[in-house]
Amino acid sequence: MLSLTDCLDFVDLDAATIEVIARHEDLPLIVAAELGHQLLADLRGIFVLHQMHRSLIELAAERGQLDEEKQLRKAYTAFSRKYPVPRQLP
């Protein structure tokens, strides 16, 4: 049986991005890790991951959660460096 740590090691996403997926989709972390793995498989999925990050950043800003917004922006910066926004979707 795989643990959450095993799954996170298998997925090419950091823990902060898995947390973004879990929060955005209201999923347990282990399910969010699997979804993240699937989304990385193509450009449309990577675009969706960018939208998830942006959505949570916007929500934190609207709610005045400045620390949360800062943390989400940091996670998004790391994600977008590794996976830039796709220029063209298939």
PAGUVEX-169792 format. One record per residue: x, y, z of N, C-alpha, C in turn. Coordinates in steps of 0.05 Angstrom, whole numbers, plus 5000, padded with zeros to 4 digits. Layout:
SITE n_xx n_yy n_zz ca_xx ca_yy ca_zz c_xx c_yy c_zz
SITE    X    Y    Z     X     Y     Z    X    Y    Z
...
***
This chain:
SITE n_xx n_yy n_zz ca_xx ca_yy ca_zz c_xx c_yy c_zz
SITE 5017 4976 5000  5000  5000  5000 5018 5025 5000
SITE 5011 5044 4983  5026  5069  4981 5017 5089 5002
SITE 5036 5103 5013  5030  5124  5032 5028 5151 5016
SITE 5019 5172 5030  5018  5198  5018 5046 5207 5009
SITE 5065 5202 5025  5093  5209  5019 5102 5195 4993
SITE 5096 5169 4991  5103  5155  4966 5090 5167 4942
SITE 5065 5175 4944  5051  5187  4921 5063 5214 4915
SITE 5069 5230 4935  5081  5256  4930 5109 5254 4917
SITE 5123 5233 4924  5150  5228  4912 5147 5220 4883
SITE 5125 5207 4876  5120  5197  4849 5112 5220 4830
SITE 5097 5239 4841  5086  5261  4824 5107 5283 4822
SITE 5109 5294 4798  5129  5315  4793 5118 5343 4800
SITE 5105 5345 4823  5095  5370  4833 5104 5373 4862
SITE 5108 5398 4871  5115  5402  4899 5090 5401 4916
SITE 5095 5399 4942  5073  5396  4961 5054 5420 4961
SITE 5065 5444 4956  5048  5468  4955 5028 5466 4932
SITE 5036 5456 4909  5018  5454  4886 4997 5432 4891
SITE 5005 5410 4904  4986  5390  4911 4965 5401 4930
SITE 4974 5418 4948  4955  5431  4967 4936 5449 4952
SITE 4946 5464 4932  4929  5481  4916 4907 5465 4902
SITE 4915 5442 4890  4896  5425  4877 4875 5415 4897
SITE 4884 5406 4920  4866  5395  4940 4846 5416 4949
SITE 4856 5440 4954  4838  5462  4963 4819 5471 4941
SITE 4830 5474 4917  4813  5483  4895 4791 5463 4889
SITE 4797 5438 4889  4778  5417  4881 4765 5404 4905
SITE 4772 5412 4929  4761  5401  4954 4765 5370 4955
SITE 4790 5363 4952  4798  5334  4951 4818 5328 4973
SITE 4819 5303 4982  4841  5295  4999 4868 5298 4984
SITE 4889 5301 4999  4916  5306  4987 4924 5283 4968
SITE 4919 5258 4976  4927  5236  4960 4912 5235 4933
SITE 4887 5243 4933  4872  5244  4908 4881 5268 4892
SITE 4887 5290 4905  4898  5314  4891 4925 5307 4878
SITE 4941 5291 4891  4967  5283  4879 4962 5268 4853
SITE 4943 5250 4853  4937  5234  4829 4926 5252 4807
SITE 4908 5270 4814  4897  5289  4795 4919 5306 4783
SITE 4937 5316 4800  4959  5332  4790 4977 5317 4771
SITE 4982 5292 4777  4997  5275  4759 4984 5272 4731
SITE 4958 5269 4732  4943  5267  4707 4943 5293 4691
SITE 4940 5315 4706  4939  5342  4693 4966 5349 4680
SITE 4988 5339 4691  5014  5344  4679 5019 5330 4653
SITE 5001 5312 4645  5005  5296  4622 5002 5311 4595
SITE 4988 5334 4596  4986  5349  4571 4984 5379 4577
SITE 4985 5395 4555  4985  5424  4558 4959 5435 4570
SITE 4937 5423 4562  4911  5432  4574 4911 5428 4604
SITE 4922 5406 4614  4923  5401  4642 4941 5421 4657
SITE 4963 5428 4644  4982  5447  4656 4968 5475 4657
SITE 4953 5481 4636  4937  5506  4636 4917 5506 4659
SITE 4904 5484 4664  4884  5482  4685 4898 5486 4712
SITE 4922 5475 4716  4937  5479  4741 4943 5509 4745
SITE 4950 5523 4724  4955  5551  4726 4930 5566 4735
SITE 4907 5558 4724  4882  5570  4731 4875 5565 4760
SITE 4880 5541 4770  4875  5535  4798 4891 5553 4817
SITE 4917 5556 4811  4933  5574  4827 4922 5602 4826
SITE 4917 5612 4803  4907  5640  4800 4880 5644 4815
SITE 4863 5624 4813  4837  5626  4826 4840 5628 4856
SITE 4857 5612 4868  4861  5614  4897 4875 5639 4906
SITE 4893 5649 4890  4906  5675  4895 4886 5697 4895
SITE 4869 5697 4875  4848  5718  4873 4829 5716 4897
SITE 4821 5692 4904  4803  5689  4927 4815 5699 4953
SITE 4840 5693 4957  4854  5702  4981 4856 5733 4981
SITE 4861 5745 4958  4863  5774  4956 4835 5787 4962
SITE 4814 5775 4951  4787  5786  4955 4780 5784 4985
SITE 4789 5764 4999  4782  5760  5027 4801 5776 5045
SITE 4821 5789 5034  4840  5804  5050 4859 5786 5066
SITE 4863 5762 5057  4881  5743  5070 4909 5746 5058
SITE 4923 5767 5068  4948  5775  5056 4970 5754 5059
SITE 4972 5742 5082  4992  5721  5086 4987 5697 5068
SITE 4961 5689 5066  4953  5667  5049 4959 5674 5020
SITE 4953 5698 5011  4958  5707  4984 4988 5706 4978
SITE 5004 5715 4997  5033  5715  4993 5044 5686 4990
SITE 5034 5668 5006  5042  5640  5005 5034 5627 4979
SITE 5009 5634 4970  5000  5623  4944 5015 5634 4921
SITE 5022 5659 4922  5038  5671  4900 5066 5658 4899
SITE 5077 5652 4922  5104  5639  4922 5101 5611 4910
SITE 5080 5596 4917  5076  5570  4905 5072 5572 4875
SITE 5057 5592 4866  5052  5595  4838 5077 5603 4823
SITE 5093 5619 4834  5119  5627  4822 5136 5602 4817
SITE 5138 5585 4837  5154  5560  4834 5142 5542 4813
SITE 5116 5539 4813  5102  5522  4793 5107 5533 4765
SITE 5102 5559 4762  5104  5570  4734 5132 5571 4723
SITE 5152 5571 4741  5180  5569  4731 5184 5541 4719
SITE 5174 5521 4733  5178  5494  4723 5159 5487 4700
SITE 5135 5498 4700  5115  5493  4680 5103 5519 4670
SITE 5117 5532 4651  5106  5557  4641 5078 5554 4628
SITE 5064 5576 4627  5037  5576  4615 5040 5567 4586
SITE 5025 5547 4578  5027  5539  4550 5018 5561 4531
SITE 5033 5565 4510  5027  5586  4491 5003 5579 4472
SITE 5002 5553 4465  4981  5543  4448 4971 5517 4459
SITE 4945 5515 4461  4933  5490  4470 4926 5473 4446
SITE 4929 5446 4448  4923  5429  4426 4893 5428 4420
***
